[in-house]
């Protein structure tokens, strides 16, 4: 993470602990497939999701505790999406077996 943004990020939270928790949660969301709010050119430069999460928070487009997606809802959406993918694969395999 660029040192220039760390002071801005710390000002957005009440402690270093909360900043690290929020950053970790956002990195997990990104890893699970949540869309990034960063422009494409900034996403390409780093594959480190923690750095990407910190950059997203530094833009101000996501704010601590407000615009971050609810974890329970995100997990439920992810499970539904994964189940739909698995069902589509199963249906495709059944179609191949019929042929």
C-alpha positions in Angstrom: 0.0 0.0 0.0 1.3 3.4 -0.9 2.3 5.3 2.3 0.7 8.5 1.1 -2.8 7.0 1.6 -2.3 5.4 5.0 -3.0 8.6 7.0 -6.2 9.2 5.0 -7.3 5.6 5.7 -6.6 5.9 9.4 -8.6 9.1 9.5 -11.6 7.2 8.1 -11.6 4.8 11.1 -11.4 5.0 14.8 -8.4 2.6 15.1 -5.7 0.7 13.2 -7.5 -2.5 14.2 -10.8 -1.4 12.5 -8.9 -0.4 9.4 -7.3 -3.8 9.2 -10.6 -5.6 9.7 -12.4 -3.5 7.1 -9.6 -3.9 4.6 -9.5 -7.7 5.2 -13.3 -8.0 4.7 -13.2 -6.0 1.5 -10.3 -8.1 0.2 -12.3 -11.3 0.9 -15.3 -9.8 -1.0 -13.0 -9.0 -3.9 -11.6 -12.5 -3.9 -15.1 -13.9 -3.9 -16.0 -11.9 -7.0 -17.4 -8.6 -5.8 -16.9 -5.9 -8.4 -14.1 -3.4 -7.8 -14.8 0.3 -7.7 -11.3 1.1 -9.0 -10.8 2.0 -12.7 -9.4 -0.8 -14.8 -6.0 0.7 -15.1 -5.5 0.7 -11.3 -6.7 -2.8 -10.9 -4.3 -4.2 -13.4 -1.2 -2.8 -11.7 -1.7 -5.0 -8.6 -2.9 -8.5 -8.0 -2.6 -8.0 -4.2 -6.3 -7.8 -3.1 -5.4 -6.2 0.3 -3.7 -3.4 -1.6 -6.6 -3.1 -4.0 -9.0 -3.0 -1.0 -7.0 -0.2 0.6 -7.0 1.7 -2.6 -10.7 1.3 -3.0 -11.2 2.7 0.6 -8.9 5.6 -0.1 -10.9 6.7 -3.1 -13.8 7.5 -0.8 -16.2 5.5 -3.0 -16.5 2.9 -0.3 -16.9 4.2 3.3 -16.3 2.2 6.4 -19.5 0.6 7.6 -21.8 2.2 5.0 -21.2 1.2 1.4 -19.5 -2.1 2.1 -21.8 -4.9 1.2 -23.4 -6.7 4.1 -21.4 -9.9 4.7 -24.4 -12.1 5.2 -26.1 -10.9 2.1 -22.9 -11.1 0.1 -22.3 -14.7 1.2 -25.9 -15.6 0.4 -25.6 -14.1 -3.1 -22.3 -15.9 -3.6 -23.8 -19.2 -2.6 -26.8 -18.7 -4.9 -24.5 -17.8 -7.8 -22.3 -20.8 -7.1 -25.3 -23.2 -6.9 -26.6 -21.8 -10.2 -23.2 -22.5 -11.8 -23.1 -26.0 -10.5 -26.7 -26.7 -11.6 -25.8 -25.4 -15.1 -22.8 -27.7 -15.2 -25.0 -30.7 -14.1 -27.6 -29.9 -16.7 -24.9 -29.7 -19.4 -23.5 -33.1 -18.3 -27.0 -34.6 -18.4 -27.6 -33.2 -21.9 -24.3 -34.7 -23.1 -25.3 -38.1 -21.6 -28.6 -38.0 -23.5 -26.9 -37.5 -26.8 
